[in-house]
């Protein structure tokens, strides 16, 4: 049996940037164990398997795997898969064209709005399926510094402190004093896996308020070696939860607020993730994540 697959670069508007994604089509007959094996073979941050939807009005059902296991939800697989399905099902594009793709993920259905461009990357945006919730158990500043190869005074800036949030995946957010600290951060401590597994944390999102581009607001890095991803070039699910960081520490007033987060710069995979935050009566009301996706390659897997 042969299965068609495509690769895309997501959260970038040109090839060889952003976060690479593999999408395997017509995967209904594959058991989860084989999906996991194929994800390990691709060895990308995530591999998506597309199946027929449970609801006829939906576009597709998908399962998302890292090299280390399955995820209920992830941002760059959501946007990348939606962009691919829209382009495959609407191949004749005259200029720009809008499309809606509804994906059934393990976390629930996600509606992705897309703008397809005849000569360029597709742009996608979706509403975060679960608003971020605080999870107790953030390590101390001293422990975080040890885990990341920093000193305690380099952890934190302004009133930002480490916090664990869950918006579909449990992420530990660690602010650092500046981009030099961000560049030096690394999961070097041999106790890393033990600490993260004990707290049920998928990954550690280290960030600062010193982006490279003036149109961006933060720069970040994502480490998840215990999940099979040493460093992730762009992490949409972490940005979904990052809305809770911005709302909590930056004291946003009611209304809509837009932020752009840079990621992957230290890996040579420049990524830009859009975050839209809606605040009502002092609380998070709605969160959107957005970004570009461009197709890179296609091929067949022999099963």
N, C-alpha and C positions, 0 to 999 in steps of 0.2 A: 504494500500500500504506500502511495506517495501522497504527501500533504503539502500544499502550497504555503509558503511563508513569505513575509515581507519584513524589512527592517526600516525603522524611521528614526530620525533624530528629533527629539521633542524639547520644547522650551528654547528653541533656536530657530532663526529664520533662514538658515542656510545649512547645507550638509557639513558634517564633521564637527559640529558644535552640539551643545545641549546634551541630553541624556539618550543614549541609544536604546531602542526598544525592538524586540522581536515579536511578531504577531503570527501565530499559526492558525490557518483557516480550517473550517470543516473538521473540528477536533472532537465531534460528539462521541466517537467510538473509543477515545483514548481514556484509559484509567488514570486516576490521579497520580499513581506511582510513575507512570510513563511520562506524564506531563512534567513531573519533578525532574526526571532524568533528562528530558529534552531541555528544560530550563538550565540545568547544570551544564549541558553541552554548549548552549549558547553563551553561558557565563556572563550574561548582562545583568544589570540591576534587576530587571523584570522581564519576563516573557509572558505573553498573553495567549490564551487558547480560546478561540471563538467557536461558539456552538449555536444551535438553533434556540431562539428565545422560548421561554415557557408561555409567555403571553404573545398572541399573534400580532398585536399592535406594536410590540417592541421590536427594536432592530436586531438585537443579538443578546445572547448570554455569554459572559466571559468569566474565565478564571485566571487569576494572576499569581505567578510564582516567581520568587527570588531563587537564587541557587540554594538557599537554606530552608525554604518552606513557602507555604501559600499565604497570601494576604487577602483580607476581605475587601480592601479598597486601596487604590494608589492613584496619584494624580497624573503622572506622565503616561501610564498605560491607558487611563481613561481618555485623555485628549488624543494620544497617538492612535489608539484603536478607532475612535470615532472619526478622526480625520481620514484614516485609511478606508473605512467602510463607506464613508460619504463619497470619496473619490472613486472607489471601485464601482459603486452603484450609480454614480452620476458622472460618467466619464466625459461627457460632452459639456464643456464649460465655456461659455462665451463671456469673457471678463469675469467679474466677481459674482458669486452665487451663494446664497445662504442655505443652510441645511440644518436639520435637527436629527440627531441620532440618540436613541434611548437604549442604554445598556443595562442589562441585568447583571449586577455584581453581587458578591456574597453579602455585602452590607445592605443591599437593596437597589432599586432602579435609579439610574442617574441619567438625566437629560443633558445632552451636550449640544450647545449652539455653536455652529461653525460658519465661518466665512471662507469659501474656497476661492483661490486665486488662480487664474489661468497660467501665469508665469511667476510662481512664488509659493511660499509656504502657506499652508492652511492655518487659520487662527481659530482656536476653540476656547470655550468658556463653560464652566458648569457650576451649579450651586453645591456647596459642600453638604454631603448627606447627613452629617452629624456635627453639631456645633461643639467646639472644644470644651472639655470639662477637666477641671483640675484633679490630678491624681496625687495622693500623698506619697512621700518617700524620696524627694530630691536629695541627693547626697550633699554633704557639707561643701563649702567653698574649698576647704583644704583637700578633701577627697577628690573633688572635681579637678583641681589643679594637678594632683598626682596622676589621675587617670589620663589627663590630656598632655602631660609633659610641660605644664606651665607652673608659675608660682601663684600663690593665693591672691596677691594684689592685682594680678592680671585677669582675674575672674570677676565679672560684673562691671557695669558702667552706669553712671547717673543713678537712677533708682531701680534699674533692671537687676533682677536676681534669678538664679536658676529655678526652673519650675518644670514639673511634669504635666503634660496635657494629653488628652485622648480625644481625637476627632476621627476615630476609625482605626487608628494605630496609635500606640502609646509612645510618645516622643519626649525625651529629656532636652529642654532648651537651656543652653548655657551662654550667657552674654560674656564677651571678652572686651578688654579695654580698647582695642584698636585692630587695624588690619595686620600689623606686624605680629600681634599675638595670634590672630586667626591663622596666619601663614604658618606659624610654628606649631600650632595645635596638632596632636596626633594621638591615636589610641595606643600608647606605648606600654601602659601598665599591664603586667601579666594577670592581674586580678580583674581586668575589664569584663571578660565574659561572665565571671561569677557575679559581679556587681549588677550588671545589666539583666542577667537572667533572673536573679533574685527579685529584682524590682519589676520584672515583666516588661522591660523597656525594649522597643524595637530598635531604636537608634538614638544617637545624640546629635542634636542640631546646634552647632556653635555659630554665633553670629556677632556682628559688630555694626556700629552705625557709621562706617567709613567705606562706602562703595567706591568703585573705580569711576563709574559714570555719574554725572550730575543728575541724570534723569532717574537714577535708582535711589533707594532709601536705606537699604541694608545690604551687607554681603554676608554669606553664610557658607558653612560646610556641614555635611552630614556623614557621620561615621556609623556603620552598622556591621562590624566584622563578625560578630556573633550570629548575624543573620545571613552570612555569606557575601556581604558587600562591604569591602574595606572602606571605600568612600563612594558616595553617590554623587553624580554630576549635577542632578537637579531633582528635588523631592517635593512633588506637589502635595502629597498628603501631609508633610511636615509644614508646608506653608499654610495649608488649611487650618492646622492647629495653631500656627504662629499668629493668626488673627487674635487668639486669646492673649498672647504675649503683648501685642501692640495695644489692644484695648485695656489691658490691666495696668501696664506700666506707663503708657503714654497718655492716659486719661483722655481718650477721645470724646468729644462732645457728640450729641445726637446728630445724625445725618450719615451721609455716605463718604467714605474715605478710601482713597486708592494708594497703594504702595507697590513698588517694584523691588523684588529681591534678586540679587545676583548670586549665582552659585557656580561651582565647577571651574572657577578661574585658576585655582592652584593645579588643576588637572589638565589644563589646556582645552577644556570643554566649556567655553563661556555660555552660560544659561541665564535667561531672564524670565522670572515667574511673576505674573500679575496677581495681585491680591486686592479684592474689593471688600470692604467691611461696612456693613450697615449697623448703626447703633440706634436703638430706640429706648427711651426712658433709662439711659445709662447702661443698657445691657446689649450684648450681641444679639442681633435680630436675624441677619443673613450674611453669609460669606460666599464670595465667588472666587474661583481660581481660574486663571486664563494663561494662554501661551500659544506659541506657534509649533507647527510640526511639519516636517518635510520628509518625503520618502527617499530612501537611499538605495535599497536593493530588494531583489526578490529571488526566490529559488524553491527547491523542493526538498522535503525530508523523506527519506525512505525508512518506513517502519517495518 
